[in-house]
């Protein structure tokens, strides 16, 4: 099971992967400041079954979500602009850490809304990944 924990105030996201027995196998903390890292560290020592309690107790500070799928096909479908080189785009996708994949997928809706509001043309999916456009403010 993969989950993300996002600090609501800063938007920093960490990704955690648990085995079926609830033990943590790995975690990713891209671009996280030290204060947030300390908060995330306390969560990493928890068993997966304890995350629900954390989510209820800290609901104003942390948002905890289960990640559905981070495969390339999920991105390709969600981005919904099938132009450019699909193999090159997939190569870029495969190089991203899971936390970045999650953030890139999550930002597509905001990006699409921004394009609709401004009338701006959508960039090729390869460029979206290469230039980390999910990190832009929309």
N, CA, C and O atoms as CSV, one atom per row, in Angstrom:
chain,resi,resn,atom,element,x,y,z
A,1,UNK,N,N,0.846,-1.167,0.000
A,1,UNK,CA,C,0.000,0.000,0.000
A,1,UNK,C,C,0.895,1.235,0.000
A,1,UNK,O,O,1.872,1.301,0.746
A,2,UNK,N,N,0.561,2.199,-0.830
A,2,UNK,CA,C,1.280,3.466,-0.865
A,2,UNK,C,C,0.347,4.560,-0.378
A,2,UNK,O,O,-0.824,4.615,-0.753
A,3,UNK,N,N,0.888,5.427,0.464
A,3,UNK,CA,C,0.106,6.573,0.936
A,3,UNK,C,C,0.955,7.824,0.806
A,3,UNK,O,O,2.184,7.763,0.780
A,4,UNK,N,N,0.281,8.947,0.727
A,4,UNK,CA,C,0.983,10.225,0.792
A,4,UNK,C,C,0.504,10.962,2.027
A,4,UNK,O,O,-0.651,10.854,2.440
A,5,UNK,N,N,1.416,11.702,2.591
A,5,UNK,CA,C,1.078,12.592,3.693
A,5,UNK,C,C,1.505,13.984,3.252
A,5,UNK,O,O,2.674,14.216,2.942
A,6,UNK,N,N,0.562,14.897,3.226
A,6,UNK,CA,C,0.821,16.262,2.779
A,6,UNK,C,C,0.607,17.216,3.933
A,6,UNK,O,O,-0.427,17.174,4.600
A,7,UNK,N,N,1.582,18.075,4.169
A,7,UNK,CA,C,1.407,19.132,5.152
A,7,UNK,C,C,0.580,20.215,4.481
A,7,UNK,O,O,1.000,20.789,3.476
A,8,UNK,N,N,-0.581,20.494,5.026
A,8,UNK,CA,C,-1.539,21.391,4.384
A,8,UNK,C,C,-0.982,22.804,4.213
A,8,UNK,O,O,-1.168,23.411,3.157
A,9,UNK,N,N,-0.312,23.333,5.219
A,9,UNK,CA,C,0.170,24.712,5.175
A,9,UNK,C,C,1.203,24.928,4.067
A,9,UNK,O,O,1.134,25.924,3.347
A,10,UNK,N,N,2.151,24.011,3.925
A,10,UNK,CA,C,3.237,24.195,2.961
A,10,UNK,C,C,3.008,23.460,1.650
A,10,UNK,O,O,3.575,23.830,0.621
A,11,UNK,N,N,2.182,22.421,1.681
A,11,UNK,CA,C,1.967,21.615,0.482
A,11,UNK,C,C,3.029,20.550,0.278
A,11,UNK,O,O,2.978,19.815,-0.709
A,12,UNK,N,N,3.996,20.448,1.193
A,12,UNK,CA,C,5.024,19.415,1.072
A,12,UNK,C,C,4.380,18.040,1.186
A,12,UNK,O,O,3.516,17.809,2.032
A,13,UNK,N,N,4.817,17.127,0.314
A,13,UNK,CA,C,4.254,15.786,0.287
A,13,UNK,C,C,5.353,14.753,0.453
A,13,UNK,O,O,6.424,14.863,-0.144
A,14,UNK,N,N,5.078,13.758,1.265
A,14,UNK,CA,C,5.971,12.608,1.414
A,14,UNK,C,C,5.179,11.373,1.013
A,14,UNK,O,O,3.966,11.303,1.212
A,15,UNK,N,N,5.877,10.410,0.450
A,15,UNK,CA,C,5.225,9.178,0.032
A,15,UNK,C,C,5.779,8.025,0.861
A,15,UNK,O,O,6.989,7.917,1.061
A,16,UNK,N,N,4.883,7.164,1.341
A,16,UNK,CA,C,5.263,6.014,2.154
A,16,UNK,C,C,4.699,4.754,1.524
A,16,UNK,O,O,3.566,4.738,1.043
A,17,UNK,N,N,5.503,3.699,1.534
A,17,UNK,CA,C,5.042,2.415,1.016
A,17,UNK,C,C,5.120,1.383,2.138
A,17,UNK,O,O,6.146,1.240,2.803
A,18,UNK,N,N,4.006,0.664,2.332
A,18,UNK,CA,C,3.906,-0.334,3.385
A,18,UNK,C,C,3.699,-1.724,2.790
A,18,UNK,O,O,3.083,-1.873,1.735
A,19,UNK,N,N,4.215,-2.730,3.472
A,19,UNK,CA,C,3.930,-4.118,3.096
A,19,UNK,C,C,2.501,-4.442,3.516
A,19,UNK,O,O,1.852,-3.655,4.204
A,20,UNK,N,N,2.021,-5.603,3.098
A,20,UNK,CA,C,0.658,-6.017,3.456
A,20,UNK,C,C,0.480,-6.175,4.961
A,20,UNK,O,O,-0.626,-6.001,5.473
A,21,UNK,N,N,1.559,-6.502,5.677
A,21,UNK,CA,C,1.458,-6.652,7.129
A,21,UNK,C,C,1.510,-5.312,7.863
A,21,UNK,O,O,1.461,-5.279,9.093
A,22,UNK,N,N,1.610,-4.194,7.109
A,22,UNK,CA,C,1.566,-2.865,7.710
A,22,UNK,C,C,2.909,-2.267,8.051
A,22,UNK,O,O,2.965,-1.149,8.562
A,23,UNK,N,N,3.998,-2.973,7.789
A,23,UNK,CA,C,5.333,-2.455,8.085
A,23,UNK,C,C,5.817,-1.551,6.943
A,23,UNK,O,O,5.613,-1.848,5.766
A,24,UNK,N,N,6.455,-0.460,7.317
A,24,UNK,CA,C,6.976,0.492,6.340
A,24,UNK,C,C,8.148,-0.125,5.579
A,24,UNK,O,O,9.057,-0.686,6.191
A,25,UNK,N,N,8.132,-0.022,4.236
A,25,UNK,CA,C,9.248,-0.524,3.436
A,25,UNK,C,C,10.119,0.632,2.942
A,25,UNK,O,O,11.345,0.524,2.944
A,26,UNK,N,N,9.504,1.727,2.524
A,26,UNK,CA,C,10.309,2.856,2.052
A,26,UNK,C,C,9.509,4.143,2.154
A,26,UNK,O,O,8.285,4.138,2.285
A,27,UNK,N,N,10.253,5.256,2.087
A,27,UNK,CA,C,9.620,6.569,2.125
A,27,UNK,C,C,10.434,7.524,1.247
A,27,UNK,O,O,11.638,7.349,1.057
A,28,UNK,N,N,9.752,8.527,0.725
A,28,UNK,CA,C,10.382,9.566,-0.098
A,28,UNK,C,C,9.943,10.927,0.414
A,28,UNK,O,O,8.768,11.148,0.707
A,29,UNK,N,N,10.902,11.831,0.517
A,29,UNK,CA,C,10.632,13.193,0.989
A,29,UNK,C,C,11.247,14.211,0.040
A,29,UNK,O,O,12.217,14.865,0.423
A,30,UNK,N,N,10.745,14.379,-1.159
A,30,UNK,CA,C,11.376,15.351,-2.057
A,30,UNK,C,C,11.088,16.793,-1.633
A,30,UNK,O,O,9.953,17.142,-1.308
A,31,UNK,N,N,12.116,17.609,-1.643
A,31,UNK,CA,C,11.982,19.057,-1.414
A,31,UNK,C,C,11.272,19.422,-0.113
A,31,UNK,O,O,10.464,20.350,-0.089
A,32,UNK,N,N,11.561,18.708,0.956
A,32,UNK,CA,C,10.903,18.962,2.236
A,32,UNK,C,C,11.859,19.720,3.148
A,32,UNK,O,O,13.043,19.394,3.228
A,33,UNK,N,N,11.333,20.744,3.840
A,33,UNK,CA,C,12.180,21.480,4.774
A,33,UNK,C,C,12.356,20.676,6.068
A,33,UNK,O,O,11.659,19.683,6.278
A,34,UNK,N,N,13.267,21.094,6.919
A,34,UNK,CA,C,13.635,20.317,8.102
A,34,UNK,C,C,12.492,20.197,9.115
A,34,UNK,O,O,12.326,19.142,9.728
A,35,UNK,N,N,11.708,21.252,9.298
A,35,UNK,CA,C,10.592,21.180,10.254
A,35,UNK,C,C,9.562,20.158,9.799
A,35,UNK,O,O,9.052,19.383,10.608
A,36,UNK,N,N,9.257,20.155,8.515
A,36,UNK,CA,C,8.302,19.200,7.974
A,36,UNK,C,C,8.872,17.795,8.045
A,36,UNK,O,O,8.148,16.842,8.332
A,37,UNK,N,N,10.164,17.662,7.786
A,37,UNK,CA,C,10.807,16.362,7.853
A,37,UNK,C,C,10.673,15.756,9.246
A,37,UNK,O,O,10.461,14.551,9.381
A,38,UNK,N,N,10.795,16.580,10.275
A,38,UNK,CA,C,10.630,16.092,11.650
A,38,UNK,C,C,9.204,15.582,11.870
A,38,UNK,O,O,9.005,14.547,12.506
A,39,UNK,N,N,8.221,16.300,11.350
A,39,UNK,CA,C,6.829,15.862,11.487
A,39,UNK,C,C,6.608,14.547,10.747
A,39,UNK,O,O,5.969,13.636,11.273
A,40,UNK,N,N,7.136,14.447,9.527
A,40,UNK,CA,C,6.996,13.216,8.759
A,40,UNK,C,C,7.715,12.053,9.433
A,40,UNK,O,O,7.232,10.921,9.404
A,41,UNK,N,N,8.868,12.329,10.039
A,41,UNK,CA,C,9.645,11.261,10.663
A,41,UNK,C,C,8.855,10.576,11.765
A,41,UNK,O,O,8.919,9.355,11.914
A,42,UNK,N,N,8.112,11.356,12.536
A,42,UNK,CA,C,7.323,10.745,13.612
A,42,UNK,C,C,6.260,9.814,13.050
A,42,UNK,O,O,5.889,8.834,13.696
A,43,UNK,N,N,5.769,10.112,11.858
A,43,UNK,CA,C,4.753,9.271,11.223
A,43,UNK,C,C,5.368,7.996,10.661
A,43,UNK,O,O,4.721,6.948,10.657
A,44,UNK,N,N,6.613,8.071,10.184
A,44,UNK,CA,C,7.220,6.900,9.548
A,44,UNK,C,C,7.413,5.743,10.505
A,44,UNK,O,O,7.513,4.594,10.074
A,45,UNK,N,N,7.465,6.025,11.793
A,45,UNK,CA,C,7.660,4.941,12.757
A,45,UNK,C,C,6.364,4.221,13.071
A,45,UNK,O,O,6.365,3.224,13.793
A,46,UNK,N,N,5.267,4.712,12.540
A,46,UNK,CA,C,3.968,4.113,12.820
A,46,UNK,C,C,3.701,2.904,11.938
A,46,UNK,O,O,4.203,2.794,10.819
A,47,UNK,N,N,2.907,2.018,12.473
A,47,UNK,CA,C,2.371,0.898,11.704
A,47,UNK,C,C,1.246,1.456,10.831
A,47,UNK,O,O,0.587,2.420,11.220
A,48,UNK,N,N,1.021,0.867,9.667
A,48,UNK,CA,C,-0.019,1.373,8.753
A,48,UNK,C,C,-1.383,1.460,9.419
A,48,UNK,O,O,-2.174,2.346,9.096
A,49,UNK,N,N,-1.666,0.551,10.342
A,49,UNK,CA,C,-2.979,0.555,11.013
A,49,UNK,C,C,-3.177,1.783,11.902
A,49,UNK,O,O,-4.313,2.108,12.246
A,50,UNK,N,N,-2.109,2.466,12.277
A,50,UNK,CA,C,-2.204,3.643,13.147
A,50,UNK,C,C,-2.392,4.945,12.373
A,50,UNK,O,O,-2.624,5.996,12.970
A,51,UNK,N,N,-2.293,4.877,11.059
A,51,UNK,CA,C,-2.385,6.093,10.258
A,51,UNK,C,C,-3.763,6.746,10.329
A,51,UNK,O,O,-3.864,7.972,10.278
A,52,UNK,N,N,-4.810,5.958,10.444
A,52,UNK,CA,C,-6.160,6.509,10.545
A,52,UNK,C,C,-6.295,7.404,11.778
A,52,UNK,O,O,-6.908,8.469,11.708
A,53,UNK,N,N,-5.722,6.972,12.908
A,53,UNK,CA,C,-5.748,7.785,14.127
A,53,UNK,C,C,-4.998,9.100,13.924
A,53,UNK,O,O,-5.448,10.158,14.365
A,54,UNK,N,N,-3.855,9.020,13.254
A,54,UNK,CA,C,-3.071,10.227,12.972
A,54,UNK,C,C,-3.868,11.173,12.082
A,54,UNK,O,O,-3.891,12.382,12.312
A,55,UNK,N,N,-4.518,10.618,11.068
A,55,UNK,CA,C,-5.313,11.439,10.146
A,55,UNK,C,C,-6.426,12.167,10.882
A,55,UNK,O,O,-6.691,13.335,10.599
A,56,UNK,N,N,-7.081,11.496,11.820
A,56,UNK,CA,C,-8.168,12.135,12.574
A,56,UNK,C,C,-7.628,13.185,13.537
A,56,UNK,O,O,-8.201,14.267,13.666
A,57,UNK,N,N,-6.534,12.870,14.207
A,57,UNK,CA,C,-5.988,13.785,15.205
A,57,UNK,C,C,-5.379,15.034,14.578
A,57,UNK,O,O,-5.518,16.130,15.119
A,58,UNK,N,N,-4.706,14.875,13.441
A,58,UNK,CA,C,-3.980,15.971,12.815
A,58,UNK,C,C,-4.632,16.447,11.526
A,58,UNK,O,O,-3.937,16.963,10.651
A,59,UNK,N,N,-5.954,16.289,11.378
A,59,UNK,CA,C,-6.635,16.599,10.122
A,59,UNK,C,C,-6.482,18.054,9.666
A,59,UNK,O,O,-6.639,18.343,8.479
A,60,UNK,N,N,-6.180,18.968,10.585
A,60,UNK,CA,C,-5.990,20.371,10.187
A,60,UNK,C,C,-4.559,20.654,9.738
A,60,UNK,O,O,-4.286,21.697,9.143
A,61,UNK,N,N,-3.652,19.732,10.020
A,61,UNK,CA,C,-2.238,19.935,9.708
A,61,UNK,C,C,-1.766,19.016,8.580
A,61,UNK,O,O,-1.027,19.443,7.693
A,62,UNK,N,N,-2.197,17.752,8.619
A,62,UNK,CA,C,-1.746,16.768,7.639
A,62,UNK,C,C,-2.926,16.164,6.892
A,62,UNK,O,O,-3.990,15.937,7.467
A,63,UNK,N,N,-2.726,15.910,5.614
A,63,UNK,CA,C,-3.724,15.206,4.812
A,63,UNK,C,C,-3.099,13.874,4.405
A,63,UNK,O,O,-2.032,13.843,3.791
A,64,UNK,N,N,-3.763,12.785,4.747
A,64,UNK,CA,C,-3.246,11.451,4.447
A,64,UNK,C,C,-4.165,10.806,3.417
A,64,UNK,O,O,-5.376,10.713,3.615
A,65,UNK,N,N,-3.557,10.357,2.297
A,65,UNK,CA,C,-4.337,9.763,1.209
A,65,UNK,C,C,-3.658,8.498,0.715
A,65,UNK,O,O,-2.431,8.416,0.665
A,66,UNK,N,N,-4.468,7.515,0.353
A,66,UNK,CA,C,-3.911,6.316,-0.268
A,66,UNK,C,C,-3.728,6.592,-1.758
A,66,UNK,O,O,-4.592,7.187,-2.401
A,67,UNK,N,N,-2.609,6.157,-2.287
A,67,UNK,CA,C,-2.275,6.371,-3.690
A,67,UNK,C,C,-2.836,5.219,-4.508
A,67,UNK,O,O,-2.602,4.054,-4.186
A,68,UNK,N,N,-3.570,5.537,-5.557
A,68,UNK,CA,C,-4.183,4.495,-6.381
A,68,UNK,C,C,-3.178,3.855,-7.328
A,68,UNK,O,O,-2.886,2.667,-7.195
A,69,UNK,N,N,-2.645,4.606,-8.273
A,69,UNK,CA,C,-1.714,4.048,-9.245
A,69,UNK,C,C,-0.770,5.132,-9.738
A,69,UNK,O,O,-1.184,6.252,-10.039
A,70,UNK,N,N,0.496,4.780,-9.815
A,70,UNK,CA,C,1.500,5.718,-10.297
A,70,UNK,C,C,2.156,5.217,-11.575
A,70,UNK,O,O,3.282,5.605,-11.886
A,71,UNK,N,N,1.468,4.364,-12.314
A,71,UNK,CA,C,2.059,3.860,-13.552
A,71,UNK,C,C,1.905,4.894,-14.676
A,71,UNK,O,O,1.109,5.827,-14.575
A,72,UNK,N,N,2.672,4.707,-15.727
A,72,UNK,CA,C,2.689,5.664,-16.830
A,72,UNK,C,C,1.316,5.791,-17.485
A,72,UNK,O,O,0.910,6.894,-17.851
A,73,UNK,N,N,0.602,4.691,-17.637
A,73,UNK,CA,C,-0.711,4.744,-18.285
A,73,UNK,C,C,-1.681,5.647,-17.531
A,73,UNK,O,O,-2.518,6.310,-18.144
A,74,UNK,N,N,-1.574,5.676,-16.211
A,74,UNK,CA,C,-2.424,6.579,-15.419
A,74,UNK,C,C,-2.110,8.033,-15.748
A,74,UNK,O,O,-3.015,8.856,-15.887
A,75,UNK,N,N,-0.819,8.342,-15.873
A,75,UNK,CA,C,-0.435,9.703,-16.240
A,75,UNK,C,C,-0.907,10.031,-17.649
A,75,UNK,O,O,-1.499,11.087,-17.874
A,76,UNK,N,N,-0.651,9.140,-18.595
A,76,UNK,CA,C,-0.986,9.374,-19.996
A,76,UNK,C,C,-2.484,9.625,-20.152
A,76,UNK,O,O,-2.906,10.501,-20.906
A,77,UNK,N,N,-3.274,8.843,-19.428
A,77,UNK,CA,C,-4.732,8.998,-19.498
A,77,UNK,C,C,-5.172,10.316,-18.840
A,77,UNK,O,O,-5.997,11.043,-19.392
A,78,UNK,N,N,-4.623,10.613,-17.674
A,78,UNK,CA,C,-5.016,11.823,-16.944
A,78,UNK,C,C,-4.594,13.092,-17.678
A,78,UNK,O,O,-5.337,14.073,-17.684
A,79,UNK,N,N,-3.418,13.088,-18.293
A,79,UNK,CA,C,-2.930,14.282,-18.990
A,79,UNK,C,C,-3.774,14.565,-20.226
A,79,UNK,O,O,-4.015,15.723,-20.568
A,80,UNK,N,N,-4.217,13.516,-20.890
A,80,UNK,CA,C,-5.211,13.598,-21.964
A,80,UNK,C,C,-4.827,14.562,-23.091
A,80,UNK,O,O,-5.662,15.317,-23.589
A,81,UNK,N,N,-3.567,14.523,-23.477
A,81,UNK,CA,C,-3.097,15.300,-24.624
A,81,UNK,C,C,-2.019,14.450,-25.267
A,81,UNK,O,O,-0.831,14.592,-24.976
A,82,UNK,N,N,-2.453,13.575,-26.138
A,82,UNK,CA,C,-1.591,12.524,-26.662
A,82,UNK,C,C,-0.838,12.982,-27.905
A,82,UNK,O,O,-1.128,12.561,-29.025
A,83,UNK,N,N,0.132,13.852,-27.676
A,83,UNK,CA,C,0.973,14.381,-28.743
A,83,UNK,C,C,2.430,14.237,-28.314
A,83,UNK,O,O,2.725,14.006,-27.141
A,84,UNK,N,N,3.326,14.378,-29.272
A,84,UNK,CA,C,4.736,14.234,-28.954
A,84,UNK,C,C,5.123,12.771,-28.890
A,84,UNK,O,O,4.385,11.896,-29.342
A,85,UNK,N,N,6.256,12.525,-28.338
A,85,UNK,CA,C,6.815,11.178,-28.274
A,85,UNK,C,C,6.381,10.468,-26.993
A,85,UNK,O,O,6.827,10.812,-25.898
A,86,UNK,N,N,5.517,9.489,-27.142
A,86,UNK,CA,C,5.077,8.723,-25.976
A,86,UNK,C,C,6.243,7.973,-25.335
A,86,UNK,O,O,6.349,7.984,-24.108
A,87,UNK,N,N,7.129,7.317,-26.104
A,87,UNK,CA,C,8.258,6.631,-25.470
A,87,UNK,C,C,9.185,7.578,-24.696
A,87,UNK,O,O,9.666,7.226,-23.619
A,88,UNK,N,N,9.434,8.763,-25.231
A,88,UNK,CA,C,10.283,9.727,-24.529
A,88,UNK,C,C,9.602,10.210,-23.249
A,88,UNK,O,O,10.252,10.394,-22.219
A,89,UNK,N,N,8.291,10.410,-23.326
A,89,UNK,CA,C,7.533,10.833,-22.151
A,89,UNK,C,C,7.562,9.736,-21.091
A,89,UNK,O,O,7.729,10.019,-19.905
A,90,UNK,N,N,7.402,8.498,-21.516
A,90,UNK,CA,C,7.427,7.384,-20.561
A,90,UNK,C,C,8.804,7.258,-19.911
A,90,UNK,O,O,8.907,6.947,-18.725
A,91,UNK,N,N,9.839,7.495,-20.672
A,91,UNK,CA,C,11.197,7.431,-20.127
A,91,UNK,C,C,11.381,8.474,-19.018
A,91,UNK,O,O,11.965,8.184,-17.974
A,92,UNK,N,N,10.879,9.681,-19.254
A,92,UNK,CA,C,10.939,10.726,-18.226
A,92,UNK,C,C,10.128,10.329,-17.002
A,92,UNK,O,O,10.569,10.508,-15.866
A,93,UNK,N,N,8.935,9.785,-17.244
A,93,UNK,CA,C,8.055,9.361,-16.150
A,93,UNK,C,C,8.735,8.297,-15.295
A,93,UNK,O,O,8.699,8.358,-14.066
A,94,UNK,N,N,9.350,7.330,-15.952
A,94,UNK,CA,C,9.975,6.224,-15.232
A,94,UNK,C,C,11.146,6.680,-14.371
A,94,UNK,O,O,11.473,6.019,-13.385
A,95,UNK,N,N,11.781,7.789,-14.718
A,95,UNK,CA,C,12.910,8.311,-13.953
A,95,UNK,C,C,12.471,9.064,-12.692
A,95,UNK,O,O,13.266,9.241,-11.769
A,96,UNK,N,N,11.219,9.503,-12.653
A,96,UNK,CA,C,10.745,10.289,-11.510
A,96,UNK,C,C,10.579,9.419,-10.269
A,96,UNK,O,O,10.159,8.266,-10.374
A,97,UNK,N,N,10.906,9.963,-9.086
A,97,UNK,CA,C,10.564,9.251,-7.851
A,97,UNK,C,C,9.043,9.227,-7.685
A,97,UNK,O,O,8.343,10.073,-8.241
A,98,UNK,N,N,8.543,8.278,-6.936
A,98,UNK,CA,C,7.097,8.121,-6.781
A,98,UNK,C,C,6.415,9.374,-6.232
A,98,UNK,O,O,5.298,9.692,-6.643
A,99,UNK,N,N,7.057,10.082,-5.323
A,99,UNK,CA,C,6.445,11.294,-4.768
A,99,UNK,C,C,6.243,12.344,-5.860
A,99,UNK,O,O,5.227,13.039,-5.870
A,100,UNK,N,N,7.195,12.462,-6.768
A,100,UNK,CA,C,7.037,13.406,-7.883
A,100,UNK,C,C,5.949,12.933,-8.849
A,100,UNK,O,O,5.190,13.747,-9.374
A,101,UNK,N,N,5.873,11.640,-9.080
A,101,UNK,CA,C,4.806,11.104,-9.930
A,101,UNK,C,C,3.445,11.460,-9.335
A,101,UNK,O,O,2.541,11.901,-10.044
A,102,UNK,N,N,3.314,11.264,-8.043
A,102,UNK,CA,C,2.061,11.585,-7.358
A,102,UNK,C,C,1.729,13.073,-7.522
A,102,UNK,O,O,0.603,13.425,-7.874
A,103,UNK,N,N,2.702,13.933,-7.269
A,103,UNK,CA,C,2.471,15.381,-7.380
A,103,UNK,C,C,2.157,15.801,-8.809
A,103,UNK,O,O,1.313,16.669,-9.031
A,104,UNK,N,N,2.836,15.186,-9.783
A,104,UNK,CA,C,2.581,15.499,-11.188
A,104,UNK,C,C,1.148,15.118,-11.571
A,104,UNK,O,O,0.463,15.877,-12.257
A,105,UNK,N,N,0.701,13.954,-11.131
A,105,UNK,CA,C,-0.677,13.525,-11.412
A,105,UNK,C,C,-1.689,14.432,-10.730
A,105,UNK,O,O,-2.690,14.827,-11.327
A,106,UNK,N,N,-1.417,14.751,-9.486
A,106,UNK,CA,C,-2.344,15.569,-8.702
A,106,UNK,C,C,-2.507,16.969,-9.293
A,106,UNK,O,O,-3.583,17.561,-9.202
A,107,UNK,N,N,-1.448,17.497,-9.895
A,107,UNK,CA,C,-1.476,18.864,-10.405
A,107,UNK,C,C,-2.150,18.990,-11.769
A,107,UNK,O,O,-2.443,20.105,-12.200
A,108,UNK,N,N,-2.400,17.889,-12.451
A,108,UNK,CA,C,-2.981,17.965,-13.794
A,108,UNK,C,C,-4.332,18.680,-13.784
A,108,UNK,O,O,-4.597,19.496,-14.668
A,109,UNK,N,N,-5.177,18.397,-12.819
A,109,UNK,CA,C,-6.495,19.045,-12.765
A,109,UNK,C,C,-6.360,20.554,-12.590
A,109,UNK,O,O,-7.051,21.322,-13.259
A,110,UNK,N,N,-5.468,20.982,-11.689
A,110,UNK,CA,C,-5.247,22.418,-11.496
A,110,UNK,C,C,-4.701,23.054,-12.771
A,110,UNK,O,O,-5.097,24.155,-13.152
A,111,UNK,N,N,-3.792,22.345,-13.418
A,111,UNK,CA,C,-3.201,22.842,-14.662
A,111,UNK,C,C,-4.282,22.987,-15.737
A,111,UNK,O,O,-4.339,24.007,-16.424
A,112,UNK,N,N,-5.130,21.983,-15.884
A,112,UNK,CA,C,-6.218,22.057,-16.871
A,112,UNK,C,C,-7.173,23.210,-16.568
A,112,UNK,O,O,-7.611,23.905,-17.486
A,113,UNK,N,N,-7.500,23.421,-15.299
A,113,UNK,CA,C,-8.368,24.540,-14.919
A,113,UNK,C,C,-7.717,25.877,-15.263
A,113,UNK,O,O,-8.383,26.795,-15.743
A,114,UNK,N,N,-6.422,25.978,-15.017
A,114,UNK,CA,C,-5.677,27.189,-15.360
A,114,UNK,C,C,-5.739,27.442,-16.870
A,114,UNK,O,O,-5.960,28.573,-17.303
A,115,UNK,N,N,-5.545,26.400,-17.657
A,115,UNK,CA,C,-5.595,26.542,-19.117
A,115,UNK,C,C,-6.969,27.005,-19.580
A,115,UNK,O,O,-7.077,27.851,-20.468
A,116,UNK,N,N,-8.017,26.452,-18.980
A,116,UNK,CA,C,-9.385,26.852,-19.336
A,116,UNK,C,C,-9.650,28.314,-18.986
A,116,UNK,O,O,-10.288,29.032,-19.755
A,117,UNK,N,N,-9.159,28.757,-17.823
A,117,UNK,CA,C,-9.367,30.152,-17.399
A,117,UNK,C,C,-8.621,31.139,-18.285
A,117,UNK,O,O,-9.135,32.213,-18.595
A,118,UNK,N,N,-7.416,30.778,-18.691
A,118,UNK,CA,C,-6.559,31.723,-19.403
A,118,UNK,C,C,-6.577,31.563,-20.917
A,118,UNK,O,O,-6.126,32.446,-21.646
A,119,UNK,N,N,-7.101,30.428,-21.390
A,119,UNK,CA,C,-7.101,30.182,-22.829
A,119,UNK,C,C,-5.734,29.806,-23.369
A,119,UNK,O,O,-5.508,29.849,-24.579
A,120,UNK,N,N,-4.833,29.444,-22.491
A,120,UNK,CA,C,-3.482,29.052,-22.866
A,120,UNK,C,C,-3.489,27.642,-23.451
A,120,UNK,O,O,-4.269,26.790,-23.027
A,121,UNK,N,N,-2.613,27.404,-24.429
A,121,UNK,CA,C,-2.506,26.077,-25.029
A,121,UNK,C,C,-1.783,25.122,-24.078
A,121,UNK,O,O,-0.889,25.524,-23.334
A,122,UNK,N,N,-2.181,23.869,-24.118
A,122,UNK,CA,C,-1.569,22.847,-23.277
A,122,UNK,C,C,-0.230,22.428,-23.875
A,122,UNK,O,O,-0.116,22.237,-25.085
A,123,UNK,N,N,0.781,22.288,-23.022
A,123,UNK,CA,C,2.089,21.857,-23.510
A,123,UNK,C,C,2.115,20.344,-23.675
A,123,UNK,O,O,1.303,19.630,-23.085
A,124,UNK,N,N,3.045,19.868,-24.473
A,124,UNK,CA,C,3.197,18.429,-24.673
A,124,UNK,C,C,3.490,17.753,-23.324
A,124,UNK,O,O,4.149,18.338,-22.465
A,125,UNK,N,N,3.005,16.539,-23.145
A,125,UNK,CA,C,3.231,15.850,-21.869
A,125,UNK,C,C,4.718,15.673,-21.537
A,125,UNK,O,O,5.107,15.723,-20.371
A,126,UNK,N,N,5.540,15.467,-22.564
A,126,UNK,CA,C,6.982,15.322,-22.337
A,126,UNK,C,C,7.552,16.593,-21.703
A,126,UNK,O,O,8.370,16.532,-20.785
A,127,UNK,N,N,7.110,17.726,-22.204
A,127,UNK,CA,C,7.595,19.015,-21.682
A,127,UNK,C,C,7.074,19.267,-20.264
A,127,UNK,O,O,7.785,19.825,-19.428
A,128,UNK,N,N,5.839,18.857,-19.997
A,128,UNK,CA,C,5.253,18.974,-18.656
A,128,UNK,C,C,6.153,18.271,-17.637
A,128,UNK,O,O,6.406,18.796,-16.553
A,129,UNK,N,N,6.628,17.088,-17.995
A,129,UNK,CA,C,7.496,16.333,-17.088
A,129,UNK,C,C,8.915,16.889,-17.057
A,129,UNK,O,O,9.499,17.058,-15.986
A,130,UNK,N,N,9.461,17.169,-18.223
A,130,UNK,CA,C,10.845,17.623,-18.319
A,130,UNK,C,C,11.074,18.925,-17.555
A,130,UNK,O,O,12.119,19.109,-16.930
A,131,UNK,N,N,10.095,19.824,-17.608
A,131,UNK,CA,C,10.218,21.128,-16.955
A,131,UNK,C,C,9.499,21.197,-15.608
A,131,UNK,O,O,9.341,22.268,-15.023
A,132,UNK,N,N,9.068,20.027,-15.130
A,132,UNK,CA,C,8.443,19.912,-13.801
A,132,UNK,C,C,7.316,20.945,-13.622
A,132,UNK,O,O,7.258,21.644,-12.610
A,133,UNK,N,N,6.444,21.027,-14.603
A,133,UNK,CA,C,5.394,22.044,-14.609
A,133,UNK,C,C,4.383,21.859,-13.492
A,133,UNK,O,O,3.641,22.795,-13.193
A,134,UNK,N,N,4.322,20.714,-12.874
A,134,UNK,CA,C,3.400,20.507,-11.756
A,134,UNK,C,C,3.802,21.359,-10.557
A,134,UNK,O,O,3.003,21.552,-9.641
A,135,UNK,N,N,5.023,21.865,-10.554
A,135,UNK,CA,C,5.469,22.703,-9.451
A,135,UNK,C,C,5.107,24.177,-9.648
A,135,UNK,O,O,5.302,24.988,-8.743
A,136,UNK,N,N,4.583,24.525,-10.819
A,136,UNK,CA,C,4.176,25.902,-11.084
A,136,UNK,C,C,2.936,26.258,-10.275
A,136,UNK,O,O,2.164,25.381,-9.887
A,137,UNK,N,N,2.755,27.532,-10.029
A,137,UNK,CA,C,1.568,28.033,-9.326
A,137,UNK,C,C,0.446,28.232,-10.324
A,137,UNK,O,O,0.624,28.918,-11.331
A,138,UNK,N,N,-0.708,27.639,-10.057
A,138,UNK,CA,C,-1.866,27.795,-10.952
A,138,UNK,C,C,-3.029,28.365,-10.179
A,138,UNK,O,O,-4.102,28.576,-10.744
